[in-house]
Amino acid sequence: MSEKKRKLRKDGKEDVIEEDDPAGYKKALWITVTKVFADREKKRKMLEERANEEKRRSTEALVQAAEKRKLAEEFAKNYEESRDERSGSWRNFQAKKAKKEDKGKTLKGAAFKPPKVKLQK
């Protein structure tokens, strides 16, 4: 109120304002209180939404971590179960490779054929 009066005096107008009247003061007070309560309610809702969002994110993170752990455990289990099969197939592969090397072995240079001799005319 005093700020409004000062501003009016500065502008060179009368310093009579609505709030000087009891009804006007009551109305201005009601408007101010309503604004304050509306702002507080808006802030409360915003904080509540933020808390709910954070709770939802943490829940999703926990679910995702549990899923990841479950997949890792399943992979480890399957890996151990198939170990004998993998090592057996590797041994078979190595044995076949050794047999092929024995069959096709030739002496070094034995496969070399010298060029044919051309006679000059």
Chimera marker file (.cmm) of the C-alpha trace (Angstrom):
<marker_set name="trace">
<marker id="1" x="0.000" y="0.000" z="0.000" r="1" g="1" b="0" radius="0.5"/>
<marker id="2" x="2.707" y="2.443" z="0.951" r="1" g="1" b="0" radius="0.5"/>
<marker id="3" x="4.527" y="1.702" z="-2.299" r="1" g="1" b="0" radius="0.5"/>
<marker id="4" x="1.411" y="2.579" z="-4.288" r="1" g="1" b="0" radius="0.5"/>
<marker id="5" x="1.038" y="5.855" z="-2.360" r="1" g="1" b="0" radius="0.5"/>
<marker id="6" x="4.698" y="6.763" z="-2.924" r="1" g="1" b="0" radius="0.5"/>
<marker id="7" x="4.370" y="6.044" z="-6.627" r="1" g="1" b="0" radius="0.5"/>
<marker id="8" x="1.245" y="8.202" z="-6.901" r="1" g="1" b="0" radius="0.5"/>
<marker id="9" x="2.954" y="11.078" z="-5.025" r="1" g="1" b="0" radius="0.5"/>
<marker id="10" x="5.974" y="10.762" z="-7.312" r="1" g="1" b="0" radius="0.5"/>
<marker id="11" x="3.747" y="10.992" z="-10.387" r="1" g="1" b="0" radius="0.5"/>
<marker id="12" x="2.068" y="14.075" z="-8.863" r="1" g="1" b="0" radius="0.5"/>
<marker id="13" x="-1.379" y="12.515" z="-8.370" r="1" g="1" b="0" radius="0.5"/>
<marker id="14" x="-3.530" y="12.187" z="-5.278" r="1" g="1" b="0" radius="0.5"/>
<marker id="15" x="-2.332" y="9.523" z="-2.864" r="1" g="1" b="0" radius="0.5"/>
<marker id="16" x="-5.797" y="8.080" z="-2.300" r="1" g="1" b="0" radius="0.5"/>
<marker id="17" x="-5.919" y="4.363" z="-3.181" r="1" g="1" b="0" radius="0.5"/>
<marker id="18" x="-8.558" y="1.644" z="-3.017" r="1" g="1" b="0" radius="0.5"/>
<marker id="19" x="-6.885" y="-0.029" z="-0.042" r="1" g="1" b="0" radius="0.5"/>
<marker id="20" x="-7.591" y="3.006" z="2.173" r="1" g="1" b="0" radius="0.5"/>
<marker id="21" x="-11.252" y="1.978" z="2.220" r="1" g="1" b="0" radius="0.5"/>
<marker id="22" x="-11.938" y="-1.038" z="4.547" r="1" g="1" b="0" radius="0.5"/>
<marker id="23" x="-13.824" y="-2.902" z="1.790" r="1" g="1" b="0" radius="0.5"/>
<marker id="24" x="-11.025" y="-2.238" z="-0.713" r="1" g="1" b="0" radius="0.5"/>
<marker id="25" x="-8.413" y="-3.330" z="1.822" r="1" g="1" b="0" radius="0.5"/>
<marker id="26" x="-10.343" y="-6.525" z="2.503" r="1" g="1" b="0" radius="0.5"/>
<marker id="27" x="-10.557" y="-7.234" z="-1.234" r="1" g="1" b="0" radius="0.5"/>
<marker id="28" x="-6.829" y="-6.566" z="-1.788" r="1" g="1" b="0" radius="0.5"/>
<marker id="29" x="-5.956" y="-8.763" z="1.190" r="1" g="1" b="0" radius="0.5"/>
<marker id="30" x="-8.170" y="-11.571" z="-0.128" r="1" g="1" b="0" radius="0.5"/>
<marker id="31" x="-6.528" y="-11.326" z="-3.577" r="1" g="1" b="0" radius="0.5"/>
<marker id="32" x="-3.030" y="-11.443" z="-2.074" r="1" g="1" b="0" radius="0.5"/>
<marker id="33" x="-3.834" y="-14.376" z="0.212" r="1" g="1" b="0" radius="0.5"/>
<marker id="34" x="-5.463" y="-16.263" z="-2.668" r="1" g="1" b="0" radius="0.5"/>
<marker id="35" x="-2.368" y="-15.744" z="-4.831" r="1" g="1" b="0" radius="0.5"/>
<marker id="36" x="-0.078" y="-16.962" z="-2.054" r="1" g="1" b="0" radius="0.5"/>
<marker id="37" x="-2.167" y="-20.090" z="-1.489" r="1" g="1" b="0" radius="0.5"/>
<marker id="38" x="-2.369" y="-20.774" z="-5.228" r="1" g="1" b="0" radius="0.5"/>
<marker id="39" x="1.411" y="-20.454" z="-5.544" r="1" g="1" b="0" radius="0.5"/>
<marker id="40" x="1.974" y="-22.767" z="-2.577" r="1" g="1" b="0" radius="0.5"/>
<marker id="41" x="-0.451" y="-25.346" z="-4.005" r="1" g="1" b="0" radius="0.5"/>
<marker id="42" x="1.258" y="-25.185" z="-7.409" r="1" g="1" b="0" radius="0.5"/>
<marker id="43" x="4.669" y="-25.674" z="-5.794" r="1" g="1" b="0" radius="0.5"/>
<marker id="44" x="3.382" y="-28.578" z="-3.669" r="1" g="1" b="0" radius="0.5"/>
<marker id="45" x="1.967" y="-30.324" z="-6.754" r="1" g="1" b="0" radius="0.5"/>
<marker id="46" x="5.201" y="-29.787" z="-8.659" r="1" g="1" b="0" radius="0.5"/>
<marker id="47" x="7.268" y="-31.275" z="-5.816" r="1" g="1" b="0" radius="0.5"/>
<marker id="48" x="4.860" y="-34.198" z="-5.519" r="1" g="1" b="0" radius="0.5"/>
<marker id="49" x="5.094" y="-34.910" z="-9.259" r="1" g="1" b="0" radius="0.5"/>
<marker id="50" x="8.873" y="-34.721" z="-9.103" r="1" g="1" b="0" radius="0.5"/>
<marker id="51" x="8.944" y="-37.187" z="-6.190" r="1" g="1" b="0" radius="0.5"/>
<marker id="52" x="6.600" y="-39.570" z="-8.032" r="1" g="1" b="0" radius="0.5"/>
<marker id="53" x="8.741" y="-39.366" z="-11.176" r="1" g="1" b="0" radius="0.5"/>
<marker id="54" x="11.896" y="-40.099" z="-9.188" r="1" g="1" b="0" radius="0.5"/>
<marker id="55" x="10.193" y="-43.056" z="-7.494" r="1" g="1" b="0" radius="0.5"/>
<marker id="56" x="9.067" y="-44.398" z="-10.890" r="1" g="1" b="0" radius="0.5"/>
<marker id="57" x="12.587" y="-44.068" z="-12.315" r="1" g="1" b="0" radius="0.5"/>
<marker id="58" x="14.151" y="-45.872" z="-9.371" r="1" g="1" b="0" radius="0.5"/>
<marker id="59" x="11.591" y="-48.678" z="-9.663" r="1" g="1" b="0" radius="0.5"/>
<marker id="60" x="12.325" y="-49.029" z="-13.382" r="1" g="1" b="0" radius="0.5"/>
<marker id="61" x="16.058" y="-49.095" z="-12.663" r="1" g="1" b="0" radius="0.5"/>
<marker id="62" x="15.582" y="-51.877" z="-10.104" r="1" g="1" b="0" radius="0.5"/>
<marker id="63" x="13.476" y="-53.921" z="-12.526" r="1" g="1" b="0" radius="0.5"/>
<marker id="64" x="16.015" y="-53.416" z="-15.299" r="1" g="1" b="0" radius="0.5"/>
<marker id="65" x="18.908" y="-54.425" z="-13.017" r="1" g="1" b="0" radius="0.5"/>
<marker id="66" x="17.045" y="-57.574" z="-11.945" r="1" g="1" b="0" radius="0.5"/>
<marker id="67" x="16.356" y="-58.449" z="-15.587" r="1" g="1" b="0" radius="0.5"/>
<marker id="68" x="20.000" y="-57.923" z="-16.525" r="1" g="1" b="0" radius="0.5"/>
<marker id="69" x="21.180" y="-60.077" z="-13.611" r="1" g="1" b="0" radius="0.5"/>
<marker id="70" x="18.734" y="-62.828" z="-14.579" r="1" g="1" b="0" radius="0.5"/>
<marker id="71" x="19.985" y="-62.820" z="-18.188" r="1" g="1" b="0" radius="0.5"/>
<marker id="72" x="23.605" y="-62.962" z="-17.015" r="1" g="1" b="0" radius="0.5"/>
<marker id="73" x="22.849" y="-65.934" z="-14.744" r="1" g="1" b="0" radius="0.5"/>
<marker id="74" x="21.031" y="-67.738" z="-17.562" r="1" g="1" b="0" radius="0.5"/>
<marker id="75" x="23.920" y="-67.101" z="-19.966" r="1" g="1" b="0" radius="0.5"/>
<marker id="76" x="26.449" y="-68.422" z="-17.429" r="1" g="1" b="0" radius="0.5"/>
<marker id="77" x="24.330" y="-71.530" z="-16.834" r="1" g="1" b="0" radius="0.5"/>
<marker id="78" x="23.945" y="-72.246" z="-20.561" r="1" g="1" b="0" radius="0.5"/>
<marker id="79" x="27.644" y="-71.580" z="-21.132" r="1" g="1" b="0" radius="0.5"/>
<marker id="80" x="28.636" y="-74.136" z="-18.483" r="1" g="1" b="0" radius="0.5"/>
<marker id="81" x="26.137" y="-76.714" z="-19.785" r="1" g="1" b="0" radius="0.5"/>
<marker id="82" x="27.461" y="-76.488" z="-23.334" r="1" g="1" b="0" radius="0.5"/>
<marker id="83" x="31.136" y="-76.584" z="-22.303" r="1" g="1" b="0" radius="0.5"/>
<marker id="84" x="31.656" y="-80.293" z="-23.039" r="1" g="1" b="0" radius="0.5"/>
<marker id="85" x="29.994" y="-79.942" z="-26.421" r="1" g="1" b="0" radius="0.5"/>
<marker id="86" x="32.185" y="-76.993" z="-27.370" r="1" g="1" b="0" radius="0.5"/>
<marker id="87" x="35.435" y="-78.588" z="-26.252" r="1" g="1" b="0" radius="0.5"/>
<marker id="88" x="34.500" y="-81.866" z="-27.995" r="1" g="1" b="0" radius="0.5"/>
<marker id="89" x="33.769" y="-80.127" z="-31.269" r="1" g="1" b="0" radius="0.5"/>
<marker id="90" x="37.077" y="-78.245" z="-30.996" r="1" g="1" b="0" radius="0.5"/>
<marker id="91" x="38.976" y="-81.513" z="-30.469" r="1" g="1" b="0" radius="0.5"/>
<marker id="92" x="37.238" y="-83.034" z="-33.497" r="1" g="1" b="0" radius="0.5"/>
<marker id="93" x="38.137" y="-80.003" z="-35.579" r="1" g="1" b="0" radius="0.5"/>
<marker id="94" x="41.790" y="-80.210" z="-34.525" r="1" g="1" b="0" radius="0.5"/>
<marker id="95" x="41.907" y="-83.954" z="-35.274" r="1" g="1" b="0" radius="0.5"/>
<marker id="96" x="40.445" y="-83.469" z="-38.781" r="1" g="1" b="0" radius="0.5"/>
<marker id="97" x="42.914" y="-80.700" z="-39.460" r="1" g="1" b="0" radius="0.5"/>
<marker id="98" x="45.856" y="-82.932" z="-38.484" r="1" g="1" b="0" radius="0.5"/>
<marker id="99" x="44.608" y="-85.775" z="-40.741" r="1" g="1" b="0" radius="0.5"/>
<marker id="100" x="44.288" y="-83.457" z="-43.729" r="1" g="1" b="0" radius="0.5"/>
<marker id="101" x="47.826" y="-82.204" z="-43.246" r="1" g="1" b="0" radius="0.5"/>
<marker id="102" x="49.168" y="-85.774" z="-43.185" r="1" g="1" b="0" radius="0.5"/>
<marker id="103" x="47.370" y="-86.776" z="-46.424" r="1" g="1" b="0" radius="0.5"/>
<marker id="104" x="48.354" y="-83.852" z="-48.578" r="1" g="1" b="0" radius="0.5"/>
<marker id="105" x="51.946" y="-83.557" z="-47.377" r="1" g="1" b="0" radius="0.5"/>
<marker id="106" x="54.517" y="-83.397" z="-50.095" r="1" g="1" b="0" radius="0.5"/>
<marker id="107" x="58.187" y="-82.739" z="-49.959" r="1" g="1" b="0" radius="0.5"/>
<marker id="108" x="59.204" y="-79.167" z="-50.349" r="1" g="1" b="0" radius="0.5"/>
<marker id="109" x="59.815" y="-78.457" z="-53.980" r="1" g="1" b="0" radius="0.5"/>
<marker id="110" x="58.268" y="-81.746" z="-55.160" r="1" g="1" b="0" radius="0.5"/>
<marker id="111" x="55.298" y="-79.941" z="-56.634" r="1" g="1" b="0" radius="0.5"/>
<marker id="112" x="57.617" y="-77.639" z="-58.611" r="1" g="1" b="0" radius="0.5"/>
<marker id="113" x="57.704" y="-78.331" z="-62.340" r="1" g="1" b="0" radius="0.5"/>
<marker id="114" x="60.483" y="-76.721" z="-64.340" r="1" g="1" b="0" radius="0.5"/>
<marker id="115" x="59.558" y="-74.982" z="-67.583" r="1" g="1" b="0" radius="0.5"/>
<marker id="116" x="59.737" y="-76.962" z="-70.807" r="1" g="1" b="0" radius="0.5"/>
<marker id="117" x="62.827" y="-76.512" z="-72.856" r="1" g="1" b="0" radius="0.5"/>
<marker id="118" x="62.262" y="-74.698" z="-76.130" r="1" g="1" b="0" radius="0.5"/>
<marker id="119" x="64.497" y="-75.570" z="-79.009" r="1" g="1" b="0" radius="0.5"/>
<marker id="120" x="65.835" y="-72.766" z="-81.128" r="1" g="1" b="0" radius="0.5"/>
<marker id="121" x="65.449" y="-72.897" z="-84.899" r="1" g="1" b="0" radius="0.5"/>
<link id1="1" id2="2" r="1" g="1" b="0" radius="0.2"/>
<link id1="2" id2="3" r="1" g="1" b="0" radius="0.2"/>
<link id1="3" id2="4" r="1" g="1" b="0" radius="0.2"/>
<link id1="4" id2="5" r="1" g="1" b="0" radius="0.2"/>
<link id1="5" id2="6" r="1" g="1" b="0" radius="0.2"/>
<link id1="6" id2="7" r="1" g="1" b="0" radius="0.2"/>
<link id1="7" id2="8" r="1" g="1" b="0" radius="0.2"/>
<link id1="8" id2="9" r="1" g="1" b="0" radius="0.2"/>
<link id1="9" id2="10" r="1" g="1" b="0" radius="0.2"/>
<link id1="10" id2="11" r="1" g="1" b="0" radius="0.2"/>
<link id1="11" id2="12" r="1" g="1" b="0" radius="0.2"/>
<link id1="12" id2="13" r="1" g="1" b="0" radius="0.2"/>
<link id1="13" id2="14" r="1" g="1" b="0" radius="0.2"/>
<link id1="14" id2="15" r="1" g="1" b="0" radius="0.2"/>
<link id1="15" id2="16" r="1" g="1" b="0" radius="0.2"/>
<link id1="16" id2="17" r="1" g="1" b="0" radius="0.2"/>
<link id1="17" id2="18" r="1" g="1" b="0" radius="0.2"/>
<link id1="18" id2="19" r="1" g="1" b="0" radius="0.2"/>
<link id1="19" id2="20" r="1" g="1" b="0" radius="0.2"/>
<link id1="20" id2="21" r="1" g="1" b="0" radius="0.2"/>
<link id1="21" id2="22" r="1" g="1" b="0" radius="0.2"/>
<link id1="22" id2="23" r="1" g="1" b="0" radius="0.2"/>
<link id1="23" id2="24" r="1" g="1" b="0" radius="0.2"/>
<link id1="24" id2="25" r="1" g="1" b="0" radius="0.2"/>
<link id1="25" id2="26" r="1" g="1" b="0" radius="0.2"/>
<link id1="26" id2="27" r="1" g="1" b="0" radius="0.2"/>
<link id1="27" id2="28" r="1" g="1" b="0" radius="0.2"/>
<link id1="28" id2="29" r="1" g="1" b="0" radius="0.2"/>
<link id1="29" id2="30" r="1" g="1" b="0" radius="0.2"/>
<link id1="30" id2="31" r="1" g="1" b="0" radius="0.2"/>
<link id1="31" id2="32" r="1" g="1" b="0" radius="0.2"/>
<link id1="32" id2="33" r="1" g="1" b="0" radius="0.2"/>
<link id1="33" id2="34" r="1" g="1" b="0" radius="0.2"/>
<link id1="34" id2="35" r="1" g="1" b="0" radius="0.2"/>
<link id1="35" id2="36" r="1" g="1" b="0" radius="0.2"/>
<link id1="36" id2="37" r="1" g="1" b="0" radius="0.2"/>
<link id1="37" id2="38" r="1" g="1" b="0" radius="0.2"/>
<link id1="38" id2="39" r="1" g="1" b="0" radius="0.2"/>
<link id1="39" id2="40" r="1" g="1" b="0" radius="0.2"/>
<link id1="40" id2="41" r="1" g="1" b="0" radius="0.2"/>
<link id1="41" id2="42" r="1" g="1" b="0" radius="0.2"/>
<link id1="42" id2="43" r="1" g="1" b="0" radius="0.2"/>
<link id1="43" id2="44" r="1" g="1" b="0" radius="0.2"/>
<link id1="44" id2="45" r="1" g="1" b="0" radius="0.2"/>
<link id1="45" id2="46" r="1" g="1" b="0" radius="0.2"/>
<link id1="46" id2="47" r="1" g="1" b="0" radius="0.2"/>
<link id1="47" id2="48" r="1" g="1" b="0" radius="0.2"/>
<link id1="48" id2="49" r="1" g="1" b="0" radius="0.2"/>
<link id1="49" id2="50" r="1" g="1" b="0" radius="0.2"/>
<link id1="50" id2="51" r="1" g="1" b="0" radius="0.2"/>
<link id1="51" id2="52" r="1" g="1" b="0" radius="0.2"/>
<link id1="52" id2="53" r="1" g="1" b="0" radius="0.2"/>
<link id1="53" id2="54" r="1" g="1" b="0" radius="0.2"/>
<link id1="54" id2="55" r="1" g="1" b="0" radius="0.2"/>
<link id1="55" id2="56" r="1" g="1" b="0" radius="0.2"/>
<link id1="56" id2="57" r="1" g="1" b="0" radius="0.2"/>
<link id1="57" id2="58" r="1" g="1" b="0" radius="0.2"/>
<link id1="58" id2="59" r="1" g="1" b="0" radius="0.2"/>
<link id1="59" id2="60" r="1" g="1" b="0" radius="0.2"/>
<link id1="60" id2="61" r="1" g="1" b="0" radius="0.2"/>
<link id1="61" id2="62" r="1" g="1" b="0" radius="0.2"/>
<link id1="62" id2="63" r="1" g="1" b="0" radius="0.2"/>
<link id1="63" id2="64" r="1" g="1" b="0" radius="0.2"/>
<link id1="64" id2="65" r="1" g="1" b="0" radius="0.2"/>
<link id1="65" id2="66" r="1" g="1" b="0" radius="0.2"/>
<link id1="66" id2="67" r="1" g="1" b="0" radius="0.2"/>
<link id1="67" id2="68" r="1" g="1" b="0" radius="0.2"/>
<link id1="68" id2="69" r="1" g="1" b="0" radius="0.2"/>
<link id1="69" id2="70" r="1" g="1" b="0" radius="0.2"/>
<link id1="70" id2="71" r="1" g="1" b="0" radius="0.2"/>
<link id1="71" id2="72" r="1" g="1" b="0" radius="0.2"/>
<link id1="72" id2="73" r="1" g="1" b="0" radius="0.2"/>
<link id1="73" id2="74" r="1" g="1" b="0" radius="0.2"/>
<link id1="74" id2="75" r="1" g="1" b="0" radius="0.2"/>
<link id1="75" id2="76" r="1" g="1" b="0" radius="0.2"/>
<link id1="76" id2="77" r="1" g="1" b="0" radius="0.2"/>
<link id1="77" id2="78" r="1" g="1" b="0" radius="0.2"/>
<link id1="78" id2="79" r="1" g="1" b="0" radius="0.2"/>
<link id1="79" id2="80" r="1" g="1" b="0" radius="0.2"/>
<link id1="80" id2="81" r="1" g="1" b="0" radius="0.2"/>
<link id1="81" id2="82" r="1" g="1" b="0" radius="0.2"/>
<link id1="82" id2="83" r="1" g="1" b="0" radius="0.2"/>
<link id1="83" id2="84" r="1" g="1" b="0" radius="0.2"/>
<link id1="84" id2="85" r="1" g="1" b="0" radius="0.2"/>
<link id1="85" id2="86" r="1" g="1" b="0" radius="0.2"/>
<link id1="86" id2="87" r="1" g="1" b="0" radius="0.2"/>
<link id1="87" id2="88" r="1" g="1" b="0" radius="0.2"/>
<link id1="88" id2="89" r="1" g="1" b="0" radius="0.2"/>
<link id1="89" id2="90" r="1" g="1" b="0" radius="0.2"/>
<link id1="90" id2="91" r="1" g="1" b="0" radius="0.2"/>
<link id1="91" id2="92" r="1" g="1" b="0" radius="0.2"/>
<link id1="92" id2="93" r="1" g="1" b="0" radius="0.2"/>
<link id1="93" id2="94" r="1" g="1" b="0" radius="0.2"/>
<link id1="94" id2="95" r="1" g="1" b="0" radius="0.2"/>
<link id1="95" id2="96" r="1" g="1" b="0" radius="0.2"/>
<link id1="96" id2="97" r="1" g="1" b="0" radius="0.2"/>
<link id1="97" id2="98" r="1" g="1" b="0" radius="0.2"/>
<link id1="98" id2="99" r="1" g="1" b="0" radius="0.2"/>
<link id1="99" id2="100" r="1" g="1" b="0" radius="0.2"/>
<link id1="100" id2="101" r="1" g="1" b="0" radius="0.2"/>
<link id1="101" id2="102" r="1" g="1" b="0" radius="0.2"/>
<link id1="102" id2="103" r="1" g="1" b="0" radius="0.2"/>
<link id1="103" id2="104" r="1" g="1" b="0" radius="0.2"/>
<link id1="104" id2="105" r="1" g="1" b="0" radius="0.2"/>
<link id1="105" id2="106" r="1" g="1" b="0" radius="0.2"/>
<link id1="106" id2="107" r="1" g="1" b="0" radius="0.2"/>
<link id1="107" id2="108" r="1" g="1" b="0" radius="0.2"/>
<link id1="108" id2="109" r="1" g="1" b="0" radius="0.2"/>
<link id1="109" id2="110" r="1" g="1" b="0" radius="0.2"/>
<link id1="110" id2="111" r="1" g="1" b="0" radius="0.2"/>
<link id1="111" id2="112" r="1" g="1" b="0" radius="0.2"/>
<link id1="112" id2="113" r="1" g="1" b="0" radius="0.2"/>
<link id1="113" id2="114" r="1" g="1" b="0" radius="0.2"/>
<link id1="114" id2="115" r="1" g="1" b="0" radius="0.2"/>
<link id1="115" id2="116" r="1" g="1" b="0" radius="0.2"/>
<link id1="116" id2="117" r="1" g="1" b="0" radius="0.2"/>
<link id1="117" id2="118" r="1" g="1" b="0" radius="0.2"/>
<link id1="118" id2="119" r="1" g="1" b="0" radius="0.2"/>
<link id1="119" id2="120" r="1" g="1" b="0" radius="0.2"/>
<link id1="120" id2="121" r="1" g="1" b="0" radius="0.2"/>
</marker_set>
